[in-house]
Amino acid sequence: MTGEAGHRPDEVPRSDDVRSDAARLREEVGHLRAQLRSKPVISYAQGLLQERYGLADAETAFTLLRQSSQRFNIKLRVLAEAVVRAPRPESPKGLWFPGRVRQAPPSLDVLGLADADHVNRSEVLAAVLSQALVITGTGMGNVQTADRDAHGLRIERHVGLSEDFVSFFAFVGESGTSCARAARDLEQTTVHDVATDPVFTPSARHAILAAGSRACHSVPLVDEEGACKGIVSAHLERPTPDLHPAQLKALGATGQQVGRWLTWHERTVVLDALEHLHATGRLTGTPHPPPQRRRQLE
């Protein structure tokens, strides 16, 4: 007979086993928190699709979302957000985005990705994080993407940071952190010493210091229209001086290429996925016509 985590009642767990169990539990909690953060927008998208295409139930709507998400290698939450933001199709029978011209992707050569048309969003975000960490010489960092509706940033990828850090900074608003300032000013932002820099709120400062970060550098991912698509941040274990001009130049070029690619991805791959979702929704359900405006009385 065994007890919790597979240990026998009369067996004292080894310290390695305890650490392994704790790490596994922290990972599970992190996944559950991420699911809870994504659930509202996914549920809202399910309701829109169910009403729009006359689907039998919310589960059918979820299946359609998941199929399009997998087909185009897009996170389910990202696709659900696109469903919620996009205007309703003008016709239940035609294309969702008629007359759309598919553009070629911008280059990602600074990341060493030769075929920018055949990499997915997660691969690009992982690559830009890795690039930023190599340039700054650290093993801690994260990538956030801009949430236009919530007016803030959401963590998408991270490395070397604690689950407490990731949970605390899962979403940040427009102030109180260095990444928020970098997004607002569209400029690279260096915090030389987290313990003394006034950009942080007290709670944010405590969370960063508790994660072992004493300095950080945030790089905005900016497209050619000047819109911030996200932030990549490198965290360092000790207070740091200014980065070398060559480092700043390399990070700036990386931020511009990735920002442009993210905009292309939204306007091309995500719209391809929405078009596929529209087609499968029409075949699966009984589309409702868009609401008609009432005629004004003469």
C-alpha positions as a printed Julia matrix, in Angstrom:
298×3 Matrix{Float64}:
   0.0    0.0     0.0
   1.28   3.44   -0.85
   0.45   6.94    0.33
   0.56  10.29   -1.41
   2.97  10.75   -4.33
   3.62   6.97   -4.43
   5.42   6.72   -1.05
   4.83   3.82    1.34
   3.38   4.89    4.73
   6.51   3.7     6.6
   8.94   5.2     4.09
  10.47   8.62    4.65
  10.56  10.47    1.3
  14.03  11.47    0.13
  14.79  15.16   -0.31
  15.2   14.64   -4.08
  11.74  13.05   -4.24
  10.22  15.89   -2.26
  11.8   18.49   -4.53
  10.62  16.58   -7.59
   7.07  16.34   -6.25
   7.08  20.05   -5.37
   8.3   21.0    -8.85
   5.61  18.84  -10.45
   2.89  20.39   -8.29
   4.1   23.92   -9.11
   3.98  23.06  -12.81
   0.44  21.68  -12.48
  -0.7   24.78  -10.59
   0.85  26.97  -13.28
  -1.04  25.11  -16.02
  -4.31  25.39  -14.07
  -3.85  29.12  -13.57
  -3.16  29.59  -17.28
  -6.33  27.67  -18.13
  -8.38  29.81  -15.76
  -7.01  33.0   -17.32
  -7.92  31.77  -20.81
 -11.35  30.31  -20.0
 -13.49  33.5   -20.09
 -12.48  34.56  -23.61
 -12.76  31.0   -24.92
 -16.25  30.66  -23.42
 -17.28  33.97  -24.95
 -16.01  32.87  -28.36
 -17.91  29.59  -28.02
 -21.13  31.52  -27.38
 -20.59  33.75  -30.42
 -19.97  30.77  -32.68
 -22.92  28.82  -31.31
 -25.28  31.71  -31.97
 -23.75  32.7   -35.32
 -23.82  29.25  -36.93
 -26.76  27.71  -35.1
 -24.55  25.06  -33.52
 -26.06  22.35  -31.34
 -24.16  23.29  -28.19
 -21.08  24.99  -26.77
 -19.07  21.76  -27.02
 -19.54  21.75  -30.8
 -18.3   25.34  -30.92
 -15.27  24.36  -28.84
 -14.5   21.49  -31.21
 -14.52  23.86  -34.19
 -12.23  26.27  -32.35
  -9.84  23.48  -31.45
  -9.76  22.1   -35.01
  -8.88  25.47  -36.53
  -6.39  26.12  -33.74
  -4.58  22.85  -34.46
  -4.77  23.15  -38.24
  -3.05  26.57  -38.24
  -0.87  25.94  -35.18
  -2.36  28.82  -33.21
  -2.98  28.83  -29.49
  -6.64  28.33  -28.66
  -6.73  31.52  -26.58
  -5.22  33.56  -29.44
  -7.83  32.26  -31.88
 -10.66  32.85  -29.4
  -9.51  36.45  -28.91
  -9.53  36.93  -32.69
 -13.09  35.57  -32.91
 -14.22  38.04  -30.26
 -12.42  41.04  -31.81
 -13.19  40.45  -35.5
 -16.3   42.04  -37.0
 -19.17  39.66  -37.71
 -19.12  38.17  -41.25
 -21.31  40.25  -43.54
 -22.72  37.14  -45.18
 -23.34  33.75  -43.57
 -22.65  32.09  -46.94
 -19.63  33.92  -48.32
 -16.09  34.5   -47.13
 -15.51  36.17  -43.79
 -12.83  38.44  -45.28
 -13.62  38.83  -49.01
 -10.99  40.47  -51.18
  -8.19  39.9   -48.69
  -4.69  39.72  -50.19
  -2.25  37.39  -48.46
   1.1   39.13  -47.88
   4.53  37.51  -47.7
   6.01  37.4   -44.18
   8.73  39.82  -43.12
  12.21  38.47  -42.59
  13.31  36.87  -39.33
  16.97  36.51  -40.26
  18.15  38.13  -37.02
  16.68  35.11  -35.23
  18.28  32.67  -37.65
  14.84  31.62  -38.96
  15.24  31.4   -42.74
  11.65  30.41  -43.6
   9.46  32.96  -41.84
   6.36  31.63  -43.62
   6.58  28.2   -42.04
   7.33  28.9   -38.39
   4.57  29.27  -35.84
   4.0   31.99  -33.31
   5.27  29.97  -30.36
   8.54  29.22  -32.18
   9.08  32.9   -32.92
   8.4   33.94  -29.33
  10.76  31.24  -28.06
  13.43  32.4   -30.52
  13.19  36.07  -29.59
  13.45  35.22  -25.9
  16.5   33.05  -26.53
  18.07  35.8   -28.63
  17.53  38.45  -25.95
  19.07  36.23  -23.27
  22.14  35.48  -25.41
  22.7   39.18  -26.19
  22.38  40.22  -22.54
  24.23  37.2   -21.15
  21.63  35.91  -18.73
  19.44  32.86  -18.22
  16.29  34.57  -16.94
  13.66  36.3   -19.03
  10.16  36.38  -20.44
   8.14  37.42  -23.46
   4.83  39.26  -23.15
   2.33  40.07  -25.88
   0.11  43.12  -25.95
  -3.54  42.7   -24.96
  -5.25  45.59  -26.71
  -8.64  45.04  -25.12
  -7.3   44.86  -21.57
  -4.67  47.59  -22.15
  -1.74  45.61  -20.85
   0.73  42.79  -21.4
   0.38  39.03  -20.9
   3.24  36.6   -20.35
   3.52  34.07  -23.17
   6.89  32.44  -22.53
   9.45  32.48  -19.76
  12.67  30.8   -18.66
  14.58  30.76  -15.39
  11.81  32.52  -13.46
   9.77  31.16  -10.58
   6.11  30.21  -10.85
   5.35  32.9    -8.27
   6.92  35.47  -10.6
   4.98  34.19  -13.6
   1.73  34.16  -11.63
   2.23  37.69  -10.29
   3.15  39.14  -13.69
   0.75  37.0   -15.76
  -0.9   40.28  -16.69
   0.51  43.77  -16.14
  -1.26  47.04  -16.79
   0.03  50.29  -18.22
   2.22  51.33  -15.28
   4.16  50.04  -12.3
   6.75  47.93  -14.17
   9.67  48.46  -16.54
   7.98  46.43  -19.27
   4.91  48.66  -19.07
   7.13  51.73  -19.44
   8.94  50.2   -22.43
   5.57  49.45  -24.07
   4.29  52.96  -23.4
   7.41  54.8   -24.59
   8.27  52.3   -27.38
  11.87  52.42  -26.16
  14.28  49.91  -24.68
  14.28  50.29  -20.91
  17.08  49.31  -18.54
  16.55  49.0   -14.81
  20.04  49.08  -13.31
  18.91  48.06   -9.83
  15.43  46.72   -9.12
  15.83  47.49   -5.42
  16.02  51.25   -5.98
  14.36  52.05   -9.33
  11.12  54.02   -8.78
   9.39  52.53  -11.82
   8.14  49.57   -9.79
   5.25  49.42   -7.39
   6.27  47.97   -3.99
   4.54  44.66   -4.69
   6.1   44.35   -8.16
   9.54  45.14   -6.75
   9.13  42.46   -4.07
   8.03  39.84   -6.64
  11.02  40.54   -8.9
  13.57  40.51   -6.09
  12.07  37.29   -4.7
  12.66  35.68   -8.12
  16.36  36.51   -7.9
  16.37  39.41  -10.36
  18.3   42.57   -9.45
  18.26  44.2   -12.88
  16.31  43.91  -16.12
  16.23  45.15  -19.68
  12.97  45.35  -21.66
  12.78  45.54  -25.45
   9.53  46.51  -27.24
   8.44  44.4   -30.22
   7.27  47.15  -32.56
   5.76  46.84  -36.03
   6.3   49.19  -38.98
   3.22  51.22  -37.97
   4.69  51.95  -34.55
   2.38  49.64  -32.61
   3.8   47.68  -29.69
   3.04  43.99  -30.18
   4.79  42.86  -27.02
   7.89  43.04  -24.85
  10.86  40.73  -24.37
  12.66  41.21  -21.05
  15.97  39.87  -19.77
  16.51  39.6   -16.01
  19.95  39.65  -14.42
  21.08  38.39  -11.03
  23.1   41.52  -10.15
  22.74  45.27  -10.67
  23.97  46.17  -14.13
  25.42  49.19  -15.95
  24.13  50.37  -19.3
  24.25  47.83  -22.1
  26.89  48.24  -24.8
  25.7   50.13  -27.92
  26.2   46.96  -29.98
  23.87  45.08  -27.63
  21.25  47.81  -27.87
  21.48  47.81  -31.67
  21.1   44.03  -31.87
  18.15  44.03  -29.48
  16.48  46.88  -31.37
  16.77  45.07  -34.7
  15.37  41.92  -33.11
  12.41  43.8   -31.63
  11.55  45.43  -34.96
  11.66  42.21  -36.97
   9.59  40.25  -34.48
   7.06  43.08  -34.08
   6.53  43.2   -37.84
   6.22  39.42  -38.05
   3.61  39.34  -35.26
   1.48  41.89  -37.12
   1.82  39.83  -40.33
   0.8   36.72  -38.38
  -2.34  38.46  -37.05
  -3.31  39.72  -40.48
  -2.51  36.53  -42.36
  -2.34  33.26  -40.42
  -4.94  34.22  -37.82
  -7.31  35.43  -40.52
  -6.71  32.19  -42.44
  -7.76  30.31  -39.3
 -10.86  32.48  -38.89
 -11.79  31.88  -42.52
 -11.45  28.12  -41.97
 -13.54  28.41  -38.81
 -16.23  30.29  -40.75
 -16.32  27.61  -43.46
 -16.53  24.7   -41.03
 -19.09  26.52  -38.91
 -21.37  26.98  -41.92
 -21.11  23.29  -42.77
 -21.69  22.11  -39.2
 -24.61  24.25  -38.12
 -27.48  26.31  -39.44
 -26.18  29.87  -39.81
 -28.34  32.68  -38.52
 -28.52  35.76  -40.75
 -26.97  38.91  -39.3
 -29.45  41.11  -37.42
 -31.27  43.53  -39.7
 -31.78  47.16  -38.86
 -35.37  48.21  -38.42
 -36.71  50.57  -41.07
 -37.36  54.01  -39.78
 -40.95  55.13  -40.07
 -41.55  57.8   -42.65
